[in-house]
């Protein structure tokens, strides 16, 4: 049984790393959904109303970003939209890596260094995934014809 312990720890770390990189792309819609959902809850919408408003707000934020990337043809404007979505992912990557480093090591200097490395890795991953969502070429060529 002691053989399975380290293997399970490695699998858990790998799973949470994969989850972090996958969800980093959705950091801005998640933040918008949670913020607006909490606002709705505190203004009297109740728990179910707050959750519903949060889901709609998060989905709308993600959808607006996708539509903006689909229809904007100016490269600089597309880069600005992508950077708008990458900035919260960078913060989320720093926070997650710094939190994991706090568990693993006592030195605040190394915690900050590993937090910075995590922020860089997550922001590069989010940037690559978002640029992959933004297909090249004019918007008219990307529209489905039927």
N, C-alpha and C positions, 0 to 999 in steps of 0.2 A: 504494500500500500504506500510506502514512502516513496516509491518510484513515481507514482502518479501525481503526487503533490507538486513538484517542480514543473511537470509537464502541464498541469492544469493552470498554474500561475502564468506560464509562458503563453498558453492559449488565451487566457483572460486578458493579458496585456495586449496581445495581438488583436483580439476582438475589440477592445476599447480604443486602440489606436486606429483601427479601420473605421470604427464608428465616428471617432473624432474627425477624421479626414473626410468622411462622407457627409457628415452633418455640417461641416464648416461652410459649405456652399450656401446652406440655408440659414446662416446666422442672422442676417438682416430680416428675412421674413419671420423667423422665430422671435426675434427681439420685438419687432413691430406687433406681432400677434399677442405676445405676453403683455406688452405695455398697454395696448388698447383693451385687451381682455381684462386686465386689472383695473383700468379706468372704468370700464363698463360695470364690473363687479362693485366697485366702490361708489358708483353713482346709483346703485339700486337695481341692477339687472339680475342679481342673484347668481348662483353658481352656474346653472345651465346657460343662462343668458350670457354670462361672461365668457364661458367656453365657446359658445356659438359665435360671439363677436370676435373672439381671438382667432378662431379657425378661419372666419371670413377675412379678417384683416391680414393674417399671414398668407393665405392663399392669394389675396388680391395683390399683396406686395410682391410675391413671387411671380404672379401672372403679369403684372405691370412691367417687371424687369424683363421677362421673356419677350413680351410684345415690343418693348423698347429696343431690345437687341435684334429683334426680327425686322423692324421697320426703319431703324435709323441707319443711314448709309454713311454718314460722316465718321471717319475712323477715330478722330479725337473724341467725339461725343460718345461713341461706343466704348472707348477706353475709360472715359469718365464714369459711365454707367457700371462697367465691370469693377472699377476701383471703389465705387460706392458700395458694392456688394462684398468686396474683398476686405475692406477696413474692419467691419465687425468680425469677420472670420479671423483676422490677425489677432484681434483682442481676445477672442475665444481660444485661439491656439496658445497664446501666452498664458492665459489663466489656467488652462488645463495642464499644460506642461509644468508650470510653476507649482500647481497643486500636487502633481505627481512627484515632482522633485522634493517638495516639502516632506513627503512621506518617506522618501528614499535617503535623503542626506540632510545633515544638520547645518551645513554651511550656507548662510544667506547669499554669499557671492555665487556659489555654484548653482543655487536655486534660481537666481536671476539669469545666469548664463544659460541654463537649460530651458528656462522660460523663453528667453530670446530665440534660442534655436528652434523651439517648438513653434513660436510665432512665425518665424521665417518659413519653416517647413509647411505649416498649415496655410499661410498666405500664398505660397507658390502653388500648392495643390489647388486651392480655391481659384486662383487666377487661371491655371491651366484648364480646370474643369469649366469655368465660365467662358473662357475664350473658345473652348470646344463647343459650347452651346450656341455661341454667336458664329454662325456659319458665314463664310466669306461671300463676297459678291453683292451686287445690288439686291435690294429687297424684292423687286419684281420677279427676279429669277428664282427666288426661294419659295414663292407662293405656289400652292398646289393648283393645278388647272384641272377642270373637270366638267 
